[in-house]
Amino acid sequence: MKSRSYWKSHYVVETDTDAIERSIKLASFTSDGREFELVYFERDRHAPNILISPGSGGHSYVFAELAYQMYLRNYNVFIMPKHGGYTIVQLLARHCDAVRYIANNFNNRIGVFAEGLGGFVTFYLALSDEPLGSMALQNSPAILTEKKFQDAILGGDRAANRRKKLLPLLRILLKISPKVRLPISLYLNWKELIDTKEENREIETRLVEKGYLKDPDFDKWYPLSAIMSLLSTPPPNSVADLKIPTMFMVAKRGFGGRPYVDYLKDLYERLPSIKKKMVEVDGSVYWMLSHPKEAAKVICGWFDETLQVEPYRKMGIERSIQAIGAES
């Protein structure tokens, strides 16, 4: 992390930055022989857990305010490190190791909130029978090899049109030089994703233009193999095998526009008869960062329903009663 304080001046919109910073803790977990930093907020070892997985380019501290707001709602909250240009399969293994770290060092009541690239990986994680308790996904997920998904993100104008025109060339280049690094902006335009709604546009413009695009720790380039894995990685199992409570958070003005929203609604209808919920967010892909308190309320509300939070709350009340009795 090149600048430990950058996030404080660029990514906090509703909360006291010093309060967030005082609550941050650091741990590490090992995956594929490498050690990764895990930023987290600890309520206590018995509290339910939320793991946040960022989208393309983003790093842990971008989500510090959202994580803190979740922590205030009585959760231990962990934030995955940035994805760093790894393939879906490699990121799936990394997420498995992070989940196991939390289960071994805290407890196994674990929900995952993920968006974008992190959401694609998390959905596959759930389909791989990893013991998650619940998941909430924004700007995602997808069965990456489905024609319906690929048509949704390749249709349209601007960045979608560039993706469509570049795809045949990238497939040829992949066979020749899979390790060549390409700018993420080639297929994902951060500015295009800023909310067009007037009351949100100003704050998201600041987040993107003064924050992400100038952030020394943001991923700007990915290897071609990682980029193409977003279209070529099959799911570990079929959608029909999903067993984990699932909430889709669909941004009205999100990535892929209306075609991708329609794809998400179709995928949602194909989920099996598990506990599931769809929430339409009146915002863009950045909604959870431009409205962290509101987002934390929605996300934690879902995990309150699906992670057996009530026994923990009762335990906390009993501890408080015992403490009062001891003092008297």
ZILIN-V539441 format. One record per pair of residues at least 24 apart in sequence whose C-alpha atoms are under 7 Angstrom apart, sorted by sequence separation. I is the first residue (numbers start at 1). GAP is how many residues later the second one is. D is the distance in Angstrom with one decimal. If there is no record, write none. Layout:
<<I;GAP;D> <I;GAP;D>>
//
This chain:
<<58;24;5.8> <109;24;5.8> <110;24;6.9> <111;24;5.3> <112;24;6.3> <113;24;5.8> <114;24;6.3> <115;24;5.4> <116;24;5.3> <163;24;5.4> <50;25;6.7> <57;25;6.8> <115;25;6.1> <162;25;6.6> <49;26;5.5> <50;26;6.3> <51;26;5.9> <52;26;6.1> <53;26;6.2> <41;27;6.9> <47;27;6.8> <48;27;5.4> <49;27;4.7> <50;27;4.8> <51;27;4.7> <52;27;4.7> <53;27;5.2> <43;28;6.7> <47;28;5.8> <48;28;6.3> <49;28;5.8> <50;28;6.2> <51;28;5.7> <52;28;6.1> <54;28;6.9> <159;28;5.9> <252;28;6.6> <47;29;6.2> <92;29;5.8> <159;29;6.2> <245;29;6.0> <246;29;6.6> <247;29;5.5> <248;29;6.4> <249;29;6.0> <250;29;6.1> <251;29;5.9> <252;29;6.1> <41;30;6.3> <91;30;6.8> <159;30;6.3> <242;30;6.7> <244;30;6.9> <245;30;4.8> <246;30;4.8> <247;30;4.7> <248;30;4.8> <249;30;4.9> <250;30;4.8> <251;30;4.6> <252;30;5.7> <253;30;5.7> <254;30;4.5> <255;30;6.4> <43;31;6.1> <240;31;6.4> <243;31;6.3> <245;31;5.6> <246;31;6.5> <247;31;5.6> <248;31;6.2> <249;31;5.9> <250;31;5.7> <251;31;6.2> <252;31;5.9> <253;31;4.7> <254;31;4.8> <43;32;5.9> <44;32;6.8> <239;32;6.1> <240;32;5.4> <249;32;6.4> <251;32;5.5> <252;32;6.6> <43;33;5.1> <88;33;6.2> <92;33;6.2> <251;33;5.4> <42;34;4.7> <251;34;6.3> <41;35;5.6> <42;35;6.7> <41;36;5.2> <184;36;5.7> <40;37;5.4> <41;37;6.5> <183;37;5.8> <184;37;5.3> <40;38;4.2> <183;38;4.3> <184;38;6.4> <39;39;5.8> <40;39;6.2> <182;39;5.3> <183;39;6.4> <38;40;6.6> <39;40;5.5> <181;40;6.0> <182;40;5.6> <38;41;6.2> <181;41;5.3> <182;41;6.2> <38;42;6.1> <181;42;4.1> <182;42;6.5> <38;43;6.5> <180;43;5.4> <181;43;5.9> <37;44;6.5> <179;44;5.2> <180;44;5.8> <20;45;6.8> <36;45;6.9> <178;45;7.0> <179;45;5.9> <178;46;5.4> <179;46;6.2> <178;47;5.0> <20;48;6.2> <15;50;7.0> <174;50;6.5> <11;51;5.9> <174;51;6.7> <12;53;5.9> <7;54;6.0> <7;55;6.3> <195;58;6.7> <46;60;6.8> <49;60;6.0> <50;60;5.7> <51;60;6.3> <52;60;5.8> <53;60;6.4> <54;60;6.1> <55;60;5.3> <56;60;6.7> <45;61;5.0> <46;61;6.7> <48;61;5.2> <49;61;4.7> <50;61;4.8> <51;61;4.7> <52;61;4.9> <53;61;4.5> <54;61;5.8> <55;61;4.4> <56;61;5.5> <193;61;6.7> <245;61;6.8> <48;62;6.4> <49;62;6.2> <50;62;5.4> <51;62;6.2> <52;62;5.5> <53;62;6.6> <55;62;4.5> <193;62;6.6> <31;63;5.6> <50;63;6.9> <55;63;5.1> <54;64;5.2> <53;65;4.8> <31;66;6.0> <29;69;6.5> <29;72;6.5> <144;86;6.1> <145;86;5.5> <204;86;6.3> <144;87;5.1> <145;87;5.5> <203;87;6.7> <144;88;6.5> <145;88;6.3> <195;88;6.3> <144;89;6.2> <145;89;5.7> <195;89;5.1> <144;90;6.5> <194;90;6.5> <193;91;6.7> <143;92;6.4> <193;92;6.6> <153;103;5.2> <152;104;6.6> <152;107;4.9> <153;107;6.4> <128;108;5.3> <152;108;5.0> <127;109;5.9> <128;109;6.4> <127;110;5.5> <134;110;5.6> <135;110;6.4> <136;110;5.9> <137;110;6.2> <138;110;6.2> <124;111;5.8> <133;111;6.5> <134;111;4.9> <135;111;5.2> <136;111;4.6> <137;111;5.1> <138;111;4.6> <139;111;6.3> <152;111;6.8> <124;112;6.4> <132;112;7.0> <134;112;6.2> <135;112;6.4> <136;112;6.0> <137;112;5.8> <138;112;6.1> <139;112;6.7> <127;114;6.8> <149;114;6.4> <127;115;5.6> <139;115;6.6> <148;115;6.8> <126;116;6.8> <139;116;6.4> <126;118;6.7> <84;135;6.5> <85;137;4.6> <85;138;6.0> <87;138;6.7> <87;139;4.2> <86;140;5.2> <85;141;5.7> <88;141;6.0> <87;142;5.7> <88;142;6.9> <88;145;6.9> <139;146;6.1> <59;159;6.5> <58;160;5.6> <57;161;5.3> <58;161;6.7> <57;162;4.2> <57;163;6.4> <136;163;6.8> <134;169;6.9> <134;172;6.2> <134;173;6.7> <133;174;5.9> <111;192;6.7> <11;196;6.3> <10;197;6.4> <109;198;6.1> <11;200;7.0> <10;201;5.3> <2;214;6.6> <2;215;6.3> <1;216;6.3> <66;223;6.7> <69;223;7.0> <69;224;6.1> <66;226;4.9> <70;226;5.3> <65;227;6.7> <69;227;5.9> <66;230;6.4> <70;230;6.6> <48;261;6.6> <47;265;6.4> <13;277;6.8>>
//
